[in-house]
């Protein structure tokens, strides 16, 4: 209180002196801590030879001449926060102070050089208070209650009172909790929020929170708007939002399931719009990577080869018939994969024991990466994934997680077998025309290989 009395006495003294000598009226300005404020001053209508000099704390420091800041005179913490703004051509040289500090409190003089009667005086009082609403808008339900949040940040300033204002056709007017008992809560500096009971249509509109500092200054927040929904409308909105959330979850789950287990319908659509791939220089439609064990060998020769090449006309690269004699096996593998549009992995327990099948897998994976997935890998599992997972290396596990695999169903169900072959066919390269291999085109080496599997 003593501080306030001193400031008021100084202010009255400055006002009296300035009025007596014909100076401009002293302007008392309050600024919020950490905010930006502009003190306006101009030489409009005066001699163009006059110059504006700004003087301010501490100890009547010279800040500027026209739009030039005297950096050598100003304290370090004040230098980056000062700026001269305005329309200089029209004589406006306003002092802008950013990020207000308590040390900015004091008298400021807009001194018009070579003029003794046109100085302008300002007293800036920096207030350590900031008032904000918690949310820009609230939605309530008719007949219910709602709490409008208010946040008061105070730095060395005592808040003596908190009030809420409501905007109607006649402007903002204060809410009176004591006159409307049970309607409004009583806001306090400790709990500045406002609770409104039994909401009705008269409560719709903008609200503003205001804090009073030391019984002399009000600091207002921005407005928050309250709107209402009746019970039926509220339930309708909740139902619609719930339905939207359910559909989104269903969509995500469906996409994840379809990505892992593509139904025939989607495979057929994708195959229909797929471009033909037999117009390149590749020699084979698919390279078959399998283990030369009895079960795997029999599956490839008596089922896979007979279906894909003999019946459907695809050209398959099988090491028994297509590897060049005398050429290193590794080189044969690399060249055959590079000249094939697909690699079909026949994965079984024996396949996962290692050997050249591991090398074939790595080369096919490298080819898929280098061709940006133009060369595709089709994993065919001869056993359930759960039974093979523990035997897979990291490369194959990663591949299985990113590429759709097909599981051989066995001979238990003709429907499942038919679905298996259809899915495999739709995974093969699309051709511009169908080709069928006649039985008389079999080479002696191929015939010998087929006979060995019989």
C-alpha positions in Angstrom: 0.0 0.0 0.0 2.9 2.4 0.8 4.3 1.6 -2.7 1.0 2.5 -4.3 0.7 5.8 -2.3 4.2 6.8 -3.4 3.5 6.0 -7.1 0.3 8.0 -6.9 1.9 11.0 -5.3 4.7 11.0 -7.9 2.1 10.7 -10.6 0.1 13.6 -9.3 3.3 15.7 -8.9 4.4 15.0 -12.5 0.9 15.7 -13.8 0.8 19.0 -12.0 4.2 20.1 -13.2 3.6 19.1 -16.8 0.2 20.9 -16.8 1.7 24.0 -15.3 4.4 24.4 -17.9 2.1 23.4 -20.8 3.6 20.0 -21.3 1.6 17.1 -22.7 -0.4 15.2 -20.1 1.3 12.3 -18.3 -0.1 9.0 -19.3 -0.4 6.2 -16.7 0.0 2.7 -18.3 -0.2 -0.7 -16.8 1.6 -3.6 -18.6 1.3 -7.3 -17.9 4.6 -9.2 -17.1 6.1 -11.0 -20.1 3.8 -9.2 -22.5 4.6 -6.4 -25.1 3.6 -2.8 -24.8 3.9 0.2 -27.2 4.2 3.8 -26.0 3.0 6.2 -28.8 4.7 9.4 -29.6 4.9 11.6 -32.8 6.2 14.9 -34.1 3.2 15.1 -36.5 2.4 18.8 -37.3 5.6 20.0 -35.8 8.8 21.2 -37.6 10.4 18.4 -39.6 13.8 19.5 -38.0 12.6 18.2 -34.7 13.9 14.8 -33.6 12.3 12.3 -31.2 14.5 11.1 -28.3 13.2 8.4 -25.9 14.3 8.4 -22.3 13.5 5.8 -19.7 14.6 3.7 -16.7 17.0 3.1 -15.3 18.2 6.6 -14.3 16.8 8.4 -17.3 18.7 6.4 -19.9 18.7 7.7 -23.4 17.2 4.9 -25.6 17.0 6.3 -29.1 17.2 9.1 -31.6 14.5 8.8 -34.2 14.5 5.1 -35.2 18.1 4.5 -34.0 18.6 2.6 -30.7 21.6 3.7 -28.6 22.8 0.2 -27.8 25.8 1.3 -25.7 23.6 3.1 -23.2 21.0 0.4 -22.6 21.4 -2.4 -20.0 22.0 -5.9 -21.6 18.7 -7.4 -20.6 16.8 -4.5 -22.1 18.7 -4.2 -25.5 17.0 -7.0 -27.4 13.5 -6.0 -26.1 13.5 -2.4 -27.3 12.4 -1.3 -30.7 11.2 1.9 -32.4 8.1 1.2 -34.5 5.6 3.3 -36.4 5.2 5.2 -39.6 8.4 7.2 -39.6 7.5 9.3 -42.7 4.5 10.7 -40.8 6.5 11.3 -37.7 5.4 8.4 -35.5 8.3 7.1 -33.4 6.7 4.7 -30.9 8.6 2.8 -28.3 8.0 -0.9 -28.2 9.0 -3.0 -25.2 8.8 -6.7 -25.5 8.8 -9.4 -22.7 8.1 -6.9 -19.9 10.2 -7.2 -16.7 9.5 -5.6 -13.4 12.6 -3.5 -13.9 10.8 -1.8 -16.8 8.5 0.0 -14.3 9.1 3.8 -14.2 8.8 7.1 -16.1 9.3 7.3 -19.9 9.8 10.6 -21.7 9.2 11.2 -25.4 11.5 14.2 -25.7 11.2 16.3 -28.8 14.6 17.6 -29.4 14.9 21.4 -29.7 11.4 21.8 -28.3 10.7 22.5 -24.7 6.9 22.3 -24.6 6.0 19.2 -26.5 7.5 16.4 -24.4 5.2 13.5 -23.6 5.4 11.7 -20.3 4.4 8.1 -19.5 4.5 6.1 -16.3 4.6 2.3 -16.9 3.6 0.0 -14.1 4.4 -3.7 -14.8 1.9 -6.0 -13.3 3.0 -9.6 -12.5 -0.3 -11.2 -13.4 -1.7 -13.2 -16.3 -5.3 -14.4 -16.5 -6.4 -17.0 -19.1 -9.4 -19.3 -19.6 -8.7 -23.1 -19.6 -10.6 -23.7 -22.9 -11.8 -21.5 -25.7 -15.2 -23.1 -25.6 -17.4 -25.4 -23.6 -20.4 -27.6 -24.4 -23.0 -28.4 -21.7 -26.2 -30.2 -21.5 -29.5 -28.6 -20.5 -30.3 -29.1 -16.9 -26.8 -30.2 -16.0 -23.9 -28.3 -14.5 -20.6 -27.2 -16.0 -17.3 -25.6 -14.7 -15.6 -22.9 -16.7 -11.9 -23.0 -15.9 -9.8 -19.9 -15.2 -6.0 -19.9 -14.7 -4.3 -17.0 -12.8 -0.5 -16.8 -12.9 0.7 -14.2 -10.4 4.3 -12.9 -10.0 4.7 -10.8 -6.9 1.2 -9.3 -7.4 -1.6 -10.1 -4.9 -5.0 -10.9 -6.3 -7.7 -9.6 -4.1 -10.8 -10.5 -6.1 -11.9 -12.7 -9.0 -15.1 -12.0 -11.0 -16.7 -13.5 -14.0 -18.5 -11.5 -16.7 -21.2 -12.6 -19.1 -21.8 -10.9 -22.5 -25.4 -10.1 -23.4 -26.9 -7.7 -25.9 -26.0 -4.8 -23.6 -22.4 -5.8 -23.3 -20.5 -7.5 -20.5 -22.0 -7.5 -17.0 -20.7 -9.1 -13.9 -22.2 -12.3 -12.6 -23.6 -12.0 -9.0 -23.3 -15.4 -7.2 -24.8 -13.9 -4.0 -28.0 -12.8 -5.8 -28.3 -16.0 -7.7 -27.8 -18.5 -4.9 -27.4 -22.1 -6.2 -26.8 -20.9 -9.8 -23.2 -19.7 -9.7 -20.3 -20.7 -7.6 -18.2 -18.0 -5.9 -14.8 -17.7 -7.5 -11.8 -16.9 -5.3 -8.1 -16.2 -6.0 -7.4 -19.8 -4.8 -10.2 -21.3 -7.0 -11.1 -18.8 -9.8 -13.2 -21.3 -11.8 -16.9 -20.7 -12.3 -19.5 -23.5 -11.9 -22.9 -22.9 -13.4 -25.8 -25.1 -12.2 -29.0 -26.1 -14.0 -27.9 -24.9 -17.4 -30.6 -23.4 -19.6 -30.6 -21.4 -22.9 -30.1 -18.1 -21.1 -26.6 -19.3 -20.1 -25.4 -19.6 -23.7 -22.8 -17.0 -24.7 -19.3 -15.7 -24.1 -17.8 -15.5 -20.6 -14.7 -13.7 -19.3 -12.6 -14.1 -16.1 -11.2 -11.0 -14.4 -8.8 -10.7 -11.6 -8.3 -7.5 -9.4 -4.8 -6.7 -8.2 -4.5 -4.9 -4.9 -7.9 -3.3 -5.3 -6.7 -1.0 -8.1 -6.4 -2.9 -11.4 -8.5 -5.5 -13.3 -6.8 -8.0 -15.6 -9.2 -9.7 -18.0 -8.8 -13.0 -19.7 -9.8 -13.8 -23.3 -13.4 -15.0 -23.7 -14.7 -18.6 -23.6 -18.0 -19.5 -25.2 -20.6 -21.8 -23.7 -23.0 -23.7 -25.9 -25.7 -26.3 -25.0 -27.1 -29.5 -26.3 -30.4 -30.8 -25.1 -30.6 -34.4 -23.9 -31.8 -36.0 -27.1 -29.3 -34.1 -29.2 -26.5 -35.0 -26.8 -27.4 -38.7 -27.0 -27.5 -38.4 -30.7 -24.0 -36.9 -30.9 -22.7 -39.5 -28.5 -24.2 -42.3 -30.6 -22.8 -40.9 -33.9 -19.3 -40.5 -32.3 -19.4 -44.0 -31.0 -20.5 -45.3 -34.3 -17.7 -43.5 -36.1 -15.1 -44.9 -33.6 -16.5 -48.4 -34.1 -16.3 -48.1 -37.9 -12.8 -46.8 -37.7 -11.7 -49.7 -35.5 -13.5 -52.2 -37.7 -11.8 -50.7 -40.8 -8.3 -50.9 -39.2 -8.9 -54.5 -38.1 -10.2 -55.4 -41.5 -7.2 -53.8 -43.3 -4.8 -55.7 -41.0 -6.6 -59.0 -41.5 -6.8 -58.5 -45.3 -3.2 -57.6 -45.4 -2.2 -60.9 -43.8 -4.9 -63.1 -45.4 -6.0 -61.7 -48.7 -9.4 -63.0 -49.7 -9.8 -64.3 -53.2 -12.0 -61.4 -54.1 -9.3 -58.8 -53.5 -6.7 -61.0 -55.1 -8.8 -61.3 -58.2 -9.4 -57.5 -58.3 -5.6 -56.8 -57.9 -4.8 -59.4 -60.6 -7.4 -57.9 -63.0 -5.8 -54.4 -62.9 -2.2 -55.8 -62.9 0.0 -55.1 -65.9 1.3 -57.9 -68.0 4.9 -58.9 -67.0 5.9 -61.3 -69.8 7.1 -58.5 -72.1 10.6 -58.4 -70.5 13.6 -60.4 -71.2 13.2 -62.8 -68.3 13.5 -66.5 -69.2 11.2 -67.9 -66.5 8.1 -66.9 -64.6 9.3 -68.4 -61.3 12.3 -69.9 -59.7 11.5 -72.8 -57.4 13.5 -72.9 -54.2 13.1 -76.3 -52.5 14.9 -79.0 -50.6 15.7 -82.1 -52.6 14.1 -84.4 -50.0 11.5 -87.0 -50.9 8.4 -85.1 -49.6 9.5 -81.7 -51.0 10.7 -83.2 -54.2 7.5 -85.0 -54.7 5.3 -81.9 -54.0 7.3 -79.9 -56.6 7.4 -82.5 -59.3 4.0 -84.1 -59.0 1.9 -81.1 -57.9 3.5 -77.7 -58.3 5.2 -78.4 -61.7 2.2 -80.2 -63.1 -0.2 -77.5 -62.1 1.8 -74.3 -62.9 3.7 -75.4 -66.0 1.8 -78.3 -67.5 -1.7 -77.0 -66.9 -1.3 -73.2 -66.7 1.6 -72.7 -69.0 4.0 -70.9 -66.7 7.7 -71.4 -67.2 9.4 -72.7 -64.0 13.1 -72.7 -63.3 13.9 -75.9 -61.4 17.5 -76.7 -60.7 17.2 -80.3 -61.8 16.4 -79.3 -65.3 17.7 -75.7 -65.7 21.0 -75.4 -64.0 23.9 -75.5 -66.5 26.3 -78.4 -66.0 29.8 -77.4 -65.1 28.8 -74.0 -63.8 29.2 -73.2 -60.1 26.0 -73.9 -58.2 26.0 -70.4 -56.6 26.4 -68.8 -60.0 23.5 -70.9 -61.3 21.3 -69.8 -58.4 22.1 -66.1 -58.9 21.6 -66.1 -62.7 18.4 -68.1 -62.5 16.8 -65.9 -59.8 17.8 -62.8 -61.8 16.1 -64.2 -64.9 12.9 -65.1 -63.1 9.9 -62.9 -62.3 9.1 -64.7 -59.1 10.7 -66.9 -56.5 8.5 -69.6 -54.9 9.9 -70.8 -51.6 8.7 -74.4 -50.7 9.2 -74.1 -47.0 9.2 -77.3 -44.9 11.2 -78.5 -41.9 13.9 -79.9 -44.2 14.0 -76.6 -46.1 14.9 -74.8 -42.9 17.9 -77.0 -42.1 20.1 -74.8 -44.2 22.3 -75.5 -47.2 21.8 -74.0 -50.6 18.1 -73.1 -49.7 19.4 -70.4 -47.3 21.5 -69.0 -50.1 18.6 -69.1 -52.5 16.4 -67.2 -50.0 19.0 -64.5 -49.5 19.6 -64.0 -53.2 15.8 -63.8 -53.8 15.4 -61.3 -51.0 18.3 -59.2 -52.4 16.7 -59.4 -55.9 13.4 -58.2 -54.5 15.0 -55.3 -52.8 17.1 -54.3 -55.8 14.1 -54.4 -58.2 12.0 -52.5 -55.7 9.6 -55.5 -55.2 9.2 -56.0 -59.0 10.7 -59.4 -58.4 8.3 -61.0 -55.9 8.7 -63.8 -53.4 5.9 -66.3 -52.8 6.4 -68.3 -49.6 4.5 -71.7 -49.7 4.4 -73.4 -46.4 4.1 -77.2 -46.4 3.3 -77.2 -42.7 1.5 -74.8 -40.3 3.3 -71.6 -39.6 3.3 -72.3 -35.8 5.2 -75.5 -36.4 7.9 -73.8 -38.6 8.3 -70.5 -36.9 10.9 -71.7 -34.4 13.2 -73.0 -37.1 13.2 -69.8 -39.2 16.1 -67.4 -39.3 15.7 -63.6 -39.0 15.6 -63.0 -42.8 12.8 -65.5 -43.3 10.8 -64.3 -40.3 11.0 -60.7 -41.5 9.9 -61.9 -45.0 7.0 -63.8 -43.7 5.8 -60.8 -41.7 5.9 -58.5 -44.8 4.9 -60.8 -47.6 1.6 -62.8 -47.7 2.3 -66.5 -47.6 0.3 -69.5 -48.7 -0.1 -72.7 -46.7 -0.5 -76.1 -48.5 -3.7 -77.6 -47.0 -2.9 -81.1 -47.9 -5.3 -83.5 -49.6 -8.0 -83.3 -46.9 -10.3 -80.9 -48.6 -10.7 -80.4 -52.4 -12.2 -77.0 -51.8 -9.1 -75.9 -49.8 -6.8 -77.4 -52.5 -8.7 -75.5 -55.2 -8.4 -72.3 -53.2 -4.7 -72.8 -52.7 -4.0 -73.2 -56.5 -6.2 -70.2 -57.3 -4.3 -68.0 -54.8 -1.0 -69.2 -56.2 -2.1 -68.6 -59.7 -3.2 -65.0 -58.9 0.2 -64.4 -57.3 2.1 -65.4 -60.5 3.1 -62.9 -63.2 0.2 -61.8 -65.4 0.7 -62.7 -69.0 -0.5 -60.9 -72.1 -1.4 -64.3 -73.6 -1.6 -67.9 -72.3 1.0 -70.4 -73.2 0.6 -74.1 -72.7 3.5 -76.6 -72.8 2.9 -79.7 -74.8 4.0 -83.0 -73.4 6.3 -83.6 -76.3 8.3 -80.5 -75.3 9.7 -82.3 -72.2 13.4 -82.8 -72.4 15.0 -86.1 -71.5 16.4 -84.5 -68.3 13.0 -83.3 -67.3 11.4 -86.6 -68.1 13.9 -88.4 -65.9 13.3 -85.9 -63.1 9.5 -86.4 -63.3 9.9 -90.1 -63.5 12.0 -90.1 -60.3 9.2 -88.5 -58.4 6.6 -91.0 -59.5 
